[in-house]
Amino acid sequence: MKTSKLILYTFLFLFIQSCAIKKNVTHTKIFTYIKLNKEYGQIRLGDNFEKHINKISIIRPSVIFLKEEVFGGSETIQLIFDDNNKIKEMIFVYNKTQLLQNKVQSYITDLGNPIIKNGKAIWNDGITQFEISKIKFHNEMRLKSSLRRLD
Protein backbone atom coordinates (compact mmCIF):
# COMPACT_ATOMS: atom_id res chain seq x y z
CA MET A 1 0.00 0.00 0.00
CA LYS A 2 2.83 2.40 0.87
CA THR A 3 4.53 1.67 -2.45
CA SER A 4 1.40 2.45 -4.47
CA LYS A 5 0.90 5.73 -2.56
CA LEU A 6 4.53 6.66 -3.18
CA ILE A 7 4.12 5.96 -6.91
CA LEU A 8 0.88 7.94 -6.99
CA TYR A 9 2.43 10.93 -5.18
CA THR A 10 5.49 10.81 -7.43
CA PHE A 11 3.27 10.76 -10.52
CA LEU A 12 1.16 13.65 -9.23
CA PHE A 13 4.26 15.67 -8.35
CA LEU A 14 5.77 15.15 -11.83
CA PHE A 15 2.46 15.90 -13.53
CA ILE A 16 1.93 19.15 -11.60
CA GLN A 17 5.54 20.17 -12.17
CA SER A 18 5.28 19.57 -15.92
CA CYS A 19 2.09 21.65 -16.10
CA ALA A 20 3.79 24.55 -14.36
CA ILE A 21 6.80 24.65 -16.70
CA LYS A 22 6.36 27.00 -19.64
CA LYS A 23 7.51 25.12 -22.72
CA ASN A 24 9.11 26.76 -25.76
CA VAL A 25 7.15 24.56 -28.14
CA THR A 26 3.58 25.27 -29.22
CA HIS A 27 1.36 22.34 -30.11
CA THR A 28 0.02 23.40 -33.51
CA LYS A 29 2.00 22.46 -36.62
CA ILE A 30 3.35 25.63 -38.25
CA PHE A 31 2.91 26.27 -41.97
CA THR A 32 6.09 25.89 -44.05
CA TYR A 33 5.09 27.76 -47.19
CA ILE A 34 3.56 31.01 -48.40
CA LYS A 35 1.16 31.48 -51.29
CA LEU A 36 2.40 33.91 -53.90
CA ASN A 37 0.48 35.85 -56.51
CA LYS A 38 -1.46 33.58 -58.87
CA GLU A 39 1.07 32.68 -61.58
CA TYR A 40 3.90 32.12 -59.09
CA GLY A 41 2.26 29.40 -56.97
CA GLN A 42 3.92 28.99 -53.59
CA ILE A 43 7.34 29.00 -52.00
CA ARG A 44 8.24 26.54 -49.27
CA LEU A 45 10.98 26.20 -46.67
CA GLY A 46 13.42 23.60 -48.02
CA ASP A 47 12.84 24.51 -51.70
CA ASN A 48 15.93 24.78 -53.87
CA PHE A 49 17.16 28.21 -54.93
CA GLU A 50 16.96 27.28 -58.64
CA LYS A 51 13.24 26.47 -58.38
CA HIS A 52 12.48 30.13 -57.65
CA ILE A 53 15.10 31.94 -59.75
CA ASN A 54 12.38 33.75 -61.79
CA LYS A 55 10.83 35.14 -58.60
CA ILE A 56 13.84 36.75 -56.97
CA SER A 57 15.86 39.93 -57.06
CA ILE A 58 19.45 39.59 -55.91
CA ILE A 59 20.56 42.76 -54.15
CA ARG A 60 23.97 41.42 -53.10
CA PRO A 61 25.16 37.83 -53.27
CA SER A 62 24.03 37.17 -49.69
CA VAL A 63 20.86 39.32 -49.73
CA ILE A 64 18.04 37.89 -51.82
CA PHE A 65 14.47 39.21 -51.95
CA LEU A 66 11.36 38.11 -53.79
CA LYS A 67 10.36 40.50 -56.57
CA GLU A 68 7.58 42.86 -55.50
CA GLU A 69 5.05 41.60 -58.08
CA VAL A 70 5.39 38.04 -56.77
CA PHE A 71 3.66 38.56 -53.41
CA GLY A 72 1.28 40.75 -51.47
CA GLY A 73 0.72 41.43 -47.80
CA SER A 74 4.20 42.58 -46.87
CA GLU A 75 6.61 45.22 -48.07
CA THR A 76 9.54 42.83 -48.58
CA ILE A 77 10.26 39.12 -48.29
CA GLN A 78 13.90 38.18 -47.86
CA LEU A 79 15.00 34.59 -48.48
CA ILE A 80 17.83 33.02 -46.49
CA PHE A 81 19.46 29.88 -47.89
CA ASP A 82 21.46 27.12 -46.22
CA ASP A 83 24.74 25.68 -47.50
CA ASN A 84 22.81 23.41 -49.90
CA ASN A 85 20.97 26.37 -51.51
CA LYS A 86 17.68 25.41 -49.85
CA ILE A 87 15.42 28.03 -48.29
CA LYS A 88 15.89 27.91 -44.52
CA GLU A 89 14.21 31.20 -43.61
CA MET A 90 11.81 33.80 -44.98
CA ILE A 91 11.80 37.27 -43.41
CA PHE A 92 8.79 39.54 -43.97
CA VAL A 93 8.72 43.29 -43.32
CA TYR A 94 5.25 44.85 -43.27
CA ASN A 95 4.16 48.37 -44.12
CA LYS A 96 4.08 50.91 -41.31
CA THR A 97 0.30 50.70 -40.81
CA GLN A 98 0.46 47.16 -39.40
CA LEU A 99 0.09 46.88 -35.61
CA LEU A 100 1.82 44.17 -33.60
CA GLN A 101 -1.25 43.13 -31.61
CA ASN A 102 -3.41 42.89 -34.76
CA LYS A 103 -0.81 40.83 -36.62
CA VAL A 104 -0.41 38.43 -33.69
CA GLN A 105 -4.22 38.09 -33.36
CA SER A 106 -4.48 37.22 -37.06
CA TYR A 107 -2.40 34.07 -36.48
CA ILE A 108 -3.89 32.87 -33.17
CA THR A 109 -6.87 31.15 -34.83
CA ASP A 110 -4.59 28.92 -36.93
CA LEU A 111 -1.54 28.57 -34.68
CA GLY A 112 -2.88 28.98 -31.15
CA ASN A 113 -1.47 31.32 -28.53
CA PRO A 114 2.18 32.25 -29.02
CA ILE A 115 4.91 32.33 -26.44
CA ILE A 116 5.73 35.98 -25.72
CA LYS A 117 9.43 36.50 -25.10
CA ASN A 118 11.50 39.71 -25.31
CA GLY A 119 8.73 41.55 -27.15
CA LYS A 120 8.35 38.79 -29.75
CA ALA A 121 5.38 36.52 -30.39
CA ILE A 122 6.83 33.05 -31.10
CA TRP A 123 5.22 29.87 -32.38
CA ASN A 124 7.52 26.84 -32.44
CA ASP A 125 6.42 23.29 -33.28
CA GLY A 126 9.90 21.78 -32.77
CA ILE A 127 10.59 21.73 -36.54
CA THR A 128 9.58 25.22 -37.69
CA GLN A 129 9.47 28.56 -35.91
CA PHE A 130 7.36 31.60 -36.79
CA GLU A 131 7.85 34.85 -34.91
CA ILE A 132 6.55 38.39 -35.09
CA SER A 133 8.42 41.38 -33.67
CA LYS A 134 9.15 45.07 -34.21
CA ILE A 135 12.27 46.35 -35.99
CA LYS A 136 13.66 49.64 -37.17
CA PHE A 137 13.43 49.70 -40.99
CA HIS A 138 14.48 52.79 -42.94
CA ASN A 139 14.37 54.83 -39.69
CA GLU A 140 10.78 53.77 -38.93
CA MET A 141 9.39 51.11 -36.62
CA ARG A 142 7.89 48.26 -38.62
CA LEU A 143 6.64 44.76 -38.00
CA LYS A 144 8.81 41.87 -39.03
CA SER A 145 7.98 38.20 -39.09
CA SER A 146 10.27 35.29 -39.69
CA LEU A 147 9.44 31.75 -40.80
CA ARG A 148 12.37 29.34 -40.42
CA ARG A 149 13.38 25.72 -40.21
CA LEU A 150 15.00 24.75 -36.94
CA ASP A 151 17.27 22.02 -38.33
C-alpha beads as a LAMMPS data file, in Angstrom:
LAMMPS data file: protein, C-alpha beads

151 atoms
150 bonds

1 atom types
1 bond types

-500.0 500.0 xlo xhi
-500.0 500.0 ylo yhi
-500.0 500.0 zlo zhi

Masses

1 110.0

Atoms # bond

1 1 1 0.000 0.000 0.000
2 1 1 2.833 2.399 0.871
3 1 1 4.533 1.669 -2.445
4 1 1 1.396 2.451 -4.473
5 1 1 0.895 5.726 -2.563
6 1 1 4.532 6.656 -3.178
7 1 1 4.119 5.956 -6.906
8 1 1 0.881 7.943 -6.988
9 1 1 2.430 10.934 -5.178
10 1 1 5.493 10.806 -7.432
11 1 1 3.274 10.758 -10.518
12 1 1 1.162 13.654 -9.230
13 1 1 4.261 15.667 -8.354
14 1 1 5.774 15.151 -11.826
15 1 1 2.458 15.904 -13.526
16 1 1 1.930 19.155 -11.599
17 1 1 5.537 20.172 -12.168
18 1 1 5.276 19.573 -15.921
19 1 1 2.094 21.653 -16.100
20 1 1 3.793 24.551 -14.356
21 1 1 6.798 24.646 -16.697
22 1 1 6.359 26.997 -19.642
23 1 1 7.513 25.123 -22.722
24 1 1 9.110 26.757 -25.759
25 1 1 7.148 24.556 -28.144
26 1 1 3.581 25.266 -29.221
27 1 1 1.357 22.339 -30.113
28 1 1 0.020 23.399 -33.510
29 1 1 1.997 22.464 -36.623
30 1 1 3.345 25.626 -38.251
31 1 1 2.909 26.272 -41.965
32 1 1 6.092 25.887 -44.051
33 1 1 5.085 27.764 -47.193
34 1 1 3.559 31.009 -48.402
35 1 1 1.162 31.479 -51.292
36 1 1 2.398 33.906 -53.900
37 1 1 0.485 35.853 -56.509
38 1 1 -1.465 33.583 -58.867
39 1 1 1.070 32.679 -61.576
40 1 1 3.899 32.123 -59.091
41 1 1 2.264 29.404 -56.967
42 1 1 3.921 28.993 -53.590
43 1 1 7.339 29.002 -52.004
44 1 1 8.238 26.540 -49.266
45 1 1 10.975 26.201 -46.669
46 1 1 13.418 23.604 -48.024
47 1 1 12.839 24.508 -51.698
48 1 1 15.929 24.776 -53.875
49 1 1 17.162 28.209 -54.928
50 1 1 16.963 27.277 -58.635
51 1 1 13.243 26.474 -58.380
52 1 1 12.476 30.131 -57.650
53 1 1 15.098 31.938 -59.753
54 1 1 12.382 33.746 -61.786
55 1 1 10.826 35.140 -58.598
56 1 1 13.835 36.752 -56.968
57 1 1 15.864 39.934 -57.059
58 1 1 19.455 39.589 -55.909
59 1 1 20.560 42.761 -54.149
60 1 1 23.966 41.419 -53.099
61 1 1 25.157 37.825 -53.272
62 1 1 24.034 37.168 -49.695
63 1 1 20.862 39.318 -49.727
64 1 1 18.038 37.885 -51.820
65 1 1 14.474 39.212 -51.953
66 1 1 11.356 38.113 -53.787
67 1 1 10.362 40.496 -56.573
68 1 1 7.580 42.862 -55.505
69 1 1 5.055 41.603 -58.080
70 1 1 5.392 38.043 -56.768
71 1 1 3.661 38.561 -53.412
72 1 1 1.285 40.748 -51.466
73 1 1 0.715 41.428 -47.797
74 1 1 4.201 42.581 -46.866
75 1 1 6.609 45.218 -48.069
76 1 1 9.538 42.830 -48.580
77 1 1 10.256 39.122 -48.290
78 1 1 13.899 38.179 -47.856
79 1 1 15.002 34.589 -48.484
80 1 1 17.830 33.025 -46.486
81 1 1 19.455 29.879 -47.885
82 1 1 21.460 27.117 -46.216
83 1 1 24.743 25.683 -47.504
84 1 1 22.815 23.413 -49.898
85 1 1 20.969 26.373 -51.512
86 1 1 17.680 25.407 -49.854
87 1 1 15.424 28.027 -48.295
88 1 1 15.891 27.906 -44.525
89 1 1 14.213 31.204 -43.606
90 1 1 11.808 33.803 -44.980
91 1 1 11.798 37.269 -43.406
92 1 1 8.793 39.536 -43.966
93 1 1 8.719 43.287 -43.321
94 1 1 5.251 44.848 -43.275
95 1 1 4.155 48.373 -44.120
96 1 1 4.085 50.906 -41.308
97 1 1 0.305 50.701 -40.811
98 1 1 0.463 47.162 -39.402
99 1 1 0.094 46.882 -35.609
100 1 1 1.822 44.167 -33.602
101 1 1 -1.255 43.129 -31.614
102 1 1 -3.409 42.894 -34.762
103 1 1 -0.810 40.834 -36.623
104 1 1 -0.414 38.429 -33.687
105 1 1 -4.217 38.093 -33.359
106 1 1 -4.483 37.221 -37.061
107 1 1 -2.399 34.066 -36.479
108 1 1 -3.892 32.870 -33.174
109 1 1 -6.874 31.150 -34.825
110 1 1 -4.593 28.916 -36.933
111 1 1 -1.535 28.574 -34.683
112 1 1 -2.880 28.981 -31.153
113 1 1 -1.471 31.317 -28.533
114 1 1 2.181 32.253 -29.021
115 1 1 4.910 32.329 -26.441
116 1 1 5.725 35.980 -25.717
117 1 1 9.432 36.497 -25.100
118 1 1 11.499 39.708 -25.308
119 1 1 8.725 41.548 -27.152
120 1 1 8.347 38.790 -29.746
121 1 1 5.378 36.517 -30.389
122 1 1 6.826 33.054 -31.098
123 1 1 5.216 29.866 -32.381
124 1 1 7.518 26.839 -32.440
125 1 1 6.422 23.293 -33.277
126 1 1 9.898 21.781 -32.771
127 1 1 10.590 21.734 -36.545
128 1 1 9.576 25.218 -37.693
129 1 1 9.469 28.559 -35.907
130 1 1 7.362 31.601 -36.790
131 1 1 7.854 34.846 -34.913
132 1 1 6.554 38.393 -35.091
133 1 1 8.416 41.381 -33.666
134 1 1 9.149 45.069 -34.210
135 1 1 12.266 46.346 -35.987
136 1 1 13.659 49.640 -37.172
137 1 1 13.425 49.697 -40.989
138 1 1 14.478 52.793 -42.941
139 1 1 14.373 54.826 -39.691
140 1 1 10.777 53.775 -38.935
141 1 1 9.390 51.113 -36.621
142 1 1 7.894 48.257 -38.618
143 1 1 6.636 44.758 -37.999
144 1 1 8.814 41.874 -39.031
145 1 1 7.981 38.200 -39.093
146 1 1 10.268 35.291 -39.689
147 1 1 9.444 31.749 -40.796
148 1 1 12.366 29.341 -40.415
149 1 1 13.376 25.725 -40.211
150 1 1 15.004 24.750 -36.939
151 1 1 17.266 22.021 -38.326

Bonds

1 1 1 2
2 1 2 3
3 1 3 4
4 1 4 5
5 1 5 6
6 1 6 7
7 1 7 8
8 1 8 9
9 1 9 10
10 1 10 11
11 1 11 12
12 1 12 13
13 1 13 14
14 1 14 15
15 1 15 16
16 1 16 17
17 1 17 18
18 1 18 19
19 1 19 20
20 1 20 21
21 1 21 22
22 1 22 23
23 1 23 24
24 1 24 25
25 1 25 26
26 1 26 27
27 1 27 28
28 1 28 29
29 1 29 30
30 1 30 31
31 1 31 32
32 1 32 33
33 1 33 34
34 1 34 35
35 1 35 36
36 1 36 37
37 1 37 38
38 1 38 39
39 1 39 40
40 1 40 41
41 1 41 42
42 1 42 43
43 1 43 44
44 1 44 45
45 1 45 46
46 1 46 47
47 1 47 48
48 1 48 49
49 1 49 50
50 1 50 51
51 1 51 52
52 1 52 53
53 1 53 54
54 1 54 55
55 1 55 56
56 1 56 57
57 1 57 58
58 1 58 59
59 1 59 60
60 1 60 61
61 1 61 62
62 1 62 63
63 1 63 64
64 1 64 65
65 1 65 66
66 1 66 67
67 1 67 68
68 1 68 69
69 1 69 70
70 1 70 71
71 1 71 72
72 1 72 73
73 1 73 74
74 1 74 75
75 1 75 76
76 1 76 77
77 1 77 78
78 1 78 79
79 1 79 80
80 1 80 81
81 1 81 82
82 1 82 83
83 1 83 84
84 1 84 85
85 1 85 86
86 1 86 87
87 1 87 88
88 1 88 89
89 1 89 90
90 1 90 91
91 1 91 92
92 1 92 93
93 1 93 94
94 1 94 95
95 1 95 96
96 1 96 97
97 1 97 98
98 1 98 99
99 1 99 100
100 1 100 101
101 1 101 102
102 1 102 103
103 1 103 104
104 1 104 105
105 1 105 106
106 1 106 107
107 1 107 108
108 1 108 109
109 1 109 110
110 1 110 111
111 1 111 112
112 1 112 113
113 1 113 114
114 1 114 115
115 1 115 116
116 1 116 117
117 1 117 118
118 1 118 119
119 1 119 120
120 1 120 121
121 1 121 122
122 1 122 123
123 1 123 124
124 1 124 125
125 1 125 126
126 1 126 127
127 1 127 128
128 1 128 129
129 1 129 130
130 1 130 131
131 1 131 132
132 1 132 133
133 1 133 134
134 1 134 135
135 1 135 136
136 1 136 137
137 1 137 138
138 1 138 139
139 1 139 140
140 1 140 141
141 1 141 142
142 1 142 143
143 1 143 144
144 1 144 145
145 1 145 146
146 1 146 147
147 1 147 148
148 1 148 149
149 1 149 150
150 1 150 151
